[in-house]
Amino acid sequence: MSDNKAALYHSNRYNAQAACEHCEGIIRHERWCQTLNPVVCYARRIVVSADELGIGDAIILHSLGVLWEHCRI
């Protein structure tokens, strides 16, 4: 079996249920997926919980007049 046929056969067993819940990557994650990119993971964490904001980022936001705190919806 040639490499091309083996790759086609191998890729046939992937389905939508196997996709990553964040980037929907089936065979591999996208470069911006939080499971691979630590910057994206950090950004998501600070949006979900203001307590995760690093001191350096807090100082920068404070100097810009930004109040970063929990929001009640």
Summary of the structure (lengths in Angstrom):
residues: 73
radius of gyration: 19.6
end to end distance: 57.3
largest distance: 63.4
contacts: 129
relative contact order: 0.08
helix: 48%
strand: 0%
